[in-house]
């Protein structure tokens, strides 16, 4: 299963692609999720973020990204 990097920028917008180590992602929340389309990867990352926020857990960073190892 292919995995895609999805990031949430400080202004709240979402983006896909690029390596986790990309210097542009220093201030972003970083998610690495399996995908079939870019849209499905973004939706999956948004769902993960909702769960983390509702449970008051720390959000992922570039140095500690969220990595989803489940299959679709």
DSSP file (Angstrom, degrees, kcal/mol; ACC not computed):
  #  RESIDUE AA STRUCTURE BP1 BP2  ACC     N-H-->O    O-->H-N    N-H-->O    O-->H-N    TCO  KAPPA ALPHA  PHI   PSI    X-CA   Y-CA   Z-CA
    1    1 A X              0   0    0      0, 0.0     2,-0.1     0, 0.0    35,-0.1   0.000 360.0 360.0 360.0 129.6    0.0    0.0    0.0
    2    2 A X        -     0   0    0     33,-0.3    33,-1.5     1,-0.0     2,-0.4  -0.455 360.0-149.0 -74.5 149.0    1.4    3.4   -1.0
    3    3 A X  E     -A   34   0A   0     31,-0.2     2,-0.4    -2,-0.1    31,-0.3  -0.922   7.5-159.5-121.2 149.3    1.6    6.1    1.7
    4    4 A X  E     -A   33   0A   0     29,-3.0    29,-2.3    -2,-0.4     2,-0.5  -0.965  18.8-123.9-129.5 141.7    1.3    9.8    1.2
    5    5 A X  E     -A   32   0A   0     -2,-0.4    12,-2.5    13,-0.3     2,-0.4  -0.740  28.5-173.8 -84.1 128.2    2.4   12.7    3.3
    6    6 A X  E     -AB  31  16A   0     25,-3.3    25,-2.9    -2,-0.5     2,-0.4  -0.987   4.0-168.7-122.1 132.4   -0.5   15.1    4.3
    7    7 A X  E     -AB  30  15A   0      8,-2.8     8,-2.2    -2,-0.4     2,-0.6  -0.924  17.9-148.5-124.5 148.9    0.2   18.3    6.1
    8    8 A X  E     -AB  29  14A   0     21,-2.1    21,-2.1    -2,-0.4     6,-0.2  -0.971  24.6-142.0-112.9 117.3   -1.9   20.9    7.8
    9    9 A X    >   -     0   0    0      4,-2.8     3,-2.4    -2,-0.6    19,-0.1  -0.319  26.4-105.4 -74.7 158.8   -0.4   24.4    7.5
   10   10 A X  T 3  S+     0   0    0      1,-0.3    -1,-0.1     2,-0.1    18,-0.0   0.771 121.0  59.7 -56.4 -26.8   -0.6   26.9   10.5
   11   11 A X  T 3  S-     0   0    0      2,-0.1    -1,-0.3     1,-0.0    -2,-0.0   0.480 122.4-105.4 -82.0  -0.8   -3.3   28.8    8.6
   12   12 A X  S <  S+     0   0    0     -3,-2.4    -2,-0.1     1,-0.3     2,-0.1   0.349  77.7 130.0  97.3  -5.9   -5.5   25.7    8.5
   13   13 A X        -     0   0    0     -5,-0.1    -4,-2.8     1,-0.0    -1,-0.3  -0.450  48.7-134.9 -81.4 158.7   -5.1   24.7    4.9
   14   14 A X  E     +B    8   0A   0     -6,-0.2     2,-0.3    -2,-0.1    -6,-0.2  -0.852  22.0 178.4-115.8 148.6   -4.2   21.1    3.9
   15   15 A X  E     -B    7   0A   0     -8,-2.2    -8,-2.8    -2,-0.3     2,-0.3  -0.971  12.1-148.4-145.3 156.3   -1.6   19.9    1.3
   16   16 A X  E     +B    6   0A   0     -2,-0.3   -10,-0.2   -10,-0.2     2,-0.1  -0.903  49.2  37.4-127.0 156.7   -0.4   16.5    0.1
   17   17 A X        +     0   0    0    -12,-2.5   -13,-0.1    -2,-0.3    -2,-0.0  -0.124  59.7  87.8  97.6 168.5    2.9   15.2   -1.2
   18   18 A X  S    S-     0   0    0     -2,-0.1   -13,-0.3     3,-0.0    -1,-0.2   0.092  78.7 -64.4  85.8 159.5    6.6   15.8   -0.5
   19   19 A X    >   -     0   0    0      1,-0.1     3,-1.9   -15,-0.1   -15,-0.0  -0.459  41.0-118.6 -78.3 153.4    8.8   14.0    2.0
   20   20 A X  T 3  S+     0   0    0      1,-0.3    -1,-0.1    -2,-0.1     5,-0.1   0.838 114.3  60.0 -56.6 -33.7    8.2   14.4    5.8
   21   21 A X  T 3  S+     0   0    0      3,-0.0    -1,-0.3    42,-0.0     5,-0.1   0.424  71.9 133.6 -79.1   1.8   11.7   16.0    6.0
   22   22 A X    X   -     0   0    0     -3,-1.9     3,-2.2     1,-0.2     4,-0.1  -0.323  58.8-136.7 -55.3 125.5   10.7   18.9    3.7
   23   23 A X  G >  S+     0   0    0      1,-0.3     3,-1.4     2,-0.2    -1,-0.2   0.764 100.9  67.6 -59.0 -25.0   11.9   22.1    5.4
   24   24 A X  G 3  S+     0   0    0      1,-0.3     3,-0.5     2,-0.1    -1,-0.3   0.720  92.8  61.6 -65.4 -19.5    8.6   23.8    4.4
   25   25 A X  G X   +     0   0    0     -3,-2.2     3,-1.6     1,-0.2    -1,-0.3   0.302  68.0 108.0 -92.2   9.8    6.8   21.5    6.9
   26   26 A X  T <  S+     0   0    0     -3,-1.4    36,-0.4     1,-0.3    -1,-0.2   0.845  88.3  35.2 -57.6 -36.7    8.6   22.7   10.0
   27   27 A X  T 3  S+     0   0    0     -3,-0.5    -1,-0.3    34,-0.1     2,-0.2   0.272 105.5  97.5-100.5  10.5    5.6   24.5   11.4
   28   28 A X  S <  S-     0   0    0     -3,-1.6     2,-0.5   -19,-0.1    34,-0.4  -0.552  77.3-115.4 -99.8 160.4    3.0   22.0   10.1
   29   29 A X  E     -A    8   0A   0    -21,-2.1   -21,-2.1    -2,-0.2     2,-0.5  -0.819  40.0-151.6 -84.0 134.7    1.1   19.0   11.5
   30   30 A X  E     +A    7   0A   0     -2,-0.5    36,-2.4   -23,-0.2     2,-0.4  -0.949  18.6 178.0-121.7 127.0    2.4   16.0    9.5
   31   31 A X  E     -Ac   6  66A   0    -25,-2.9   -25,-3.3    -2,-0.5     2,-0.5  -0.971  14.2-160.5-124.5 138.3    0.5   12.8    8.8
   32   32 A X  E     +Ac   5  67A   0     34,-3.1    36,-3.1    -2,-0.4     2,-0.3  -0.967  28.4 164.8-119.2 112.7    1.6    9.8    6.7
   33   33 A X  E     -A    4   0A   0    -29,-2.3   -29,-3.0    -2,-0.5     2,-0.1  -0.912  40.1-106.8-131.4 152.0   -1.4    7.8    5.6
   34   34 A X  E     -A    3   0A   0     -2,-0.3     2,-0.3    36,-0.3   -31,-0.2  -0.425  46.8-175.5 -70.7 154.4   -2.2    5.1    3.1
   35   35 A X        -     0   0    0    -33,-1.5   -33,-0.3     1,-0.1     3,-0.1  -0.991  44.7-170.6-151.8 157.0   -4.2    6.2    0.1
   36   36 A X  S    S+     0   0    0      1,-0.5     2,-0.3    -2,-0.3    -1,-0.1   0.579  93.9   9.5-110.5 -33.0   -6.0    5.4   -3.1
   37   37 A X  S  > S-     0   0    0      1,-0.1     4,-1.9     0, 0.0    -1,-0.5  -0.940  77.7-112.8-137.9 161.9   -6.4    9.1   -4.1
   38   38 A X  H  > S+     0   0    0     -2,-0.3     4,-2.3     1,-0.2     5,-0.2   0.884 118.5  54.9 -61.8 -37.2   -5.0   12.3   -2.7
   39   39 A X  H  > S+     0   0    0      1,-0.2     4,-2.3     2,-0.2    -1,-0.2   0.895 106.9  49.1 -63.2 -40.4   -8.5   13.3   -1.6
   40   40 A X  H  > S+     0   0    0      2,-0.2     4,-2.1     1,-0.2    -1,-0.2   0.866 110.1  51.7 -68.8 -34.2   -8.9   10.1    0.4
   41   41 A X  H  X S+     0   0    0     -4,-1.9     4,-2.4     2,-0.2    -2,-0.2   0.914 110.2  48.6 -66.1 -42.4   -5.6   10.6    2.0
   42   42 A X  H  X S+     0   0    0     -4,-2.3     4,-2.4     1,-0.2    -2,-0.2   0.919 111.7  49.2 -64.1 -43.4   -6.5   14.2    3.0
   43   43 A X  H  X S+     0   0    0     -4,-2.3     4,-2.1     1,-0.2    -1,-0.2   0.890 110.8  50.7 -63.0 -39.0   -9.9   13.0    4.4
   44   44 A X  H  X S+     0   0    0     -4,-2.1     4,-2.2     2,-0.2    -2,-0.2   0.921 110.7  48.0 -65.6 -43.4   -8.1   10.2    6.4
   45   45 A X  H  X S+     0   0    0     -4,-2.4     4,-2.4     1,-0.2    -2,-0.2   0.891 110.9  51.8 -63.8 -39.2   -5.7   12.7    7.9
   46   46 A X  H  X S+     0   0    0     -4,-2.4     4,-2.3     2,-0.2    -1,-0.2   0.885 109.1  50.3 -65.3 -37.9   -8.5   15.1    8.8
   47   47 A X  H  X S+     0   0    0     -4,-2.1     4,-2.0     2,-0.2    -2,-0.2   0.905 110.1  50.0 -65.5 -41.5  -10.4   12.2   10.5
   48   48 A X  H  X S+     0   0    0     -4,-2.2     4,-2.5     1,-0.2    -2,-0.2   0.925 110.2  50.8 -61.5 -44.3   -7.2   11.4   12.5
   49   49 A X  H  X S+     0   0    0     -4,-2.4     4,-2.8     1,-0.2     5,-0.2   0.913 107.3  53.2 -61.6 -42.7   -6.8   15.0   13.5
   50   50 A X  H  X S+     0   0    0     -4,-2.3     4,-2.6     1,-0.2    -1,-0.2   0.917 110.5  47.8 -57.8 -43.5  -10.5   15.2   14.7
   51   51 A X  H  X S+     0   0    0     -4,-2.0     4,-1.8     2,-0.2    -2,-0.2   0.921 112.2  48.6 -64.3 -43.8   -9.9   12.1   16.9
   52   52 A X  H  <>S+     0   0    0     -4,-2.5     5,-2.9     1,-0.2     4,-0.3   0.917 113.8  46.6 -62.5 -43.3   -6.7   13.5   18.4
   53   53 A X  H ><5S+     0   0    0     -4,-2.8     3,-1.3     1,-0.2    -2,-0.2   0.925 111.3  51.0 -65.3 -44.6   -8.3   16.9   19.1
   54   54 A X  H 3<5S+     0   0    0     -4,-2.6    -1,-0.2     1,-0.3    -2,-0.2   0.821 114.2  44.2 -64.9 -29.6  -11.4   15.3   20.7
   55   55 A X  T 3<5S-     0   0    0     -4,-1.8    -1,-0.3    -5,-0.2    -2,-0.2   0.393 111.3-123.6 -92.1   2.5   -9.2   13.2   22.9
   56   56 A X  T < 5 +     0   0    0     -3,-1.3     2,-0.2    -4,-0.3    -3,-0.2   0.859  58.3 152.8  56.1  39.6   -7.0   16.2   23.7
   57   57 A X      < -     0   0    0     -5,-2.9    -1,-0.2    -6,-0.2    -2,-0.1  -0.614  53.3 -86.9 -93.3 157.5   -3.9   14.3   22.5
   58   58 A X        -     0   0    0     -2,-0.2     2,-0.2     1,-0.1    -1,-0.1  -0.347  43.2-121.4 -64.8 143.7   -0.8   16.1   21.0
   59   59 A X        -     0   0    0      1,-0.1    -1,-0.1    -3,-0.1   -10,-0.0  -0.576  34.1 -97.2 -84.4 149.9   -0.9   16.8   17.3
   60   60 A X        -     0   0    0     -2,-0.2     5,-0.2     1,-0.1     2,-0.2  -0.297  40.0-166.6 -69.1 150.2    1.8   15.4   15.1
   61   61 A X        -     0   0    0      3,-1.3   -32,-0.1   -32,-0.2   -34,-0.1  -0.690  39.2 -96.0-124.1 177.9    4.8   17.4   14.1
   62   62 A X  S >  S+     0   0    0    -34,-0.4     3,-0.6   -36,-0.4   -36,-0.1   0.888 127.0  47.1 -64.5 -37.8    7.5   17.1   11.5
   63   63 A X  T 3  S+     0   0    0      1,-0.3    -1,-0.2   -37,-0.2     2,-0.1   0.726 128.5  25.7 -77.6 -20.4    9.8   15.6   14.2
   64   64 A X  T 3  S-     0   0    0     -3,-0.1    -3,-1.3   -34,-0.0    -1,-0.3  -0.549  85.8-177.4-139.7  71.4    7.1   13.2   15.4
   65   65 A X    <   -     0   0    0     -3,-0.6     2,-0.5    -5,-0.2   -34,-0.2  -0.277  33.1-108.1 -71.1 156.0    4.7   12.6   12.4
   66   66 A X  E     -c   31   0A   0    -36,-2.4   -34,-3.1     2,-0.0     2,-0.5  -0.725  35.4-164.3 -79.0 128.5    1.5   10.5   12.7
   67   67 A X  E     -c   32   0A   0     -2,-0.5     2,-0.7   -36,-0.2   -34,-0.2  -0.952   6.3-158.6-121.6 113.2    2.1    7.3   10.7
   68   68 A X        +     0   0    0    -36,-3.1   -34,-0.2    -2,-0.5    -2,-0.0  -0.804  13.9 175.6 -91.2 114.4   -1.0    5.3    9.8
   69   69 A X        +     0   0    0     -2,-0.7    -1,-0.1   -36,-0.1     2,-0.1   0.389  43.7 108.9-101.7   2.2    0.1    1.7    9.2
   70   70 A X        -     0   0    0      1,-0.1   -36,-0.3   -36,-0.0     2,-0.2  -0.374  69.9-116.5 -74.6 158.2   -3.4    0.3    8.7
   71   71 A X              0   0    0      1,-0.1    -1,-0.1    -2,-0.1    -2,-0.1  -0.533 360.0 360.0 -86.7 161.5   -4.6   -0.8    5.3
   72   72 A X              0   0    0     -2,-0.2    -1,-0.1   -37,-0.1    -2,-0.0   0.467 360.0 360.0 -73.1 360.0   -7.6    0.9    3.6
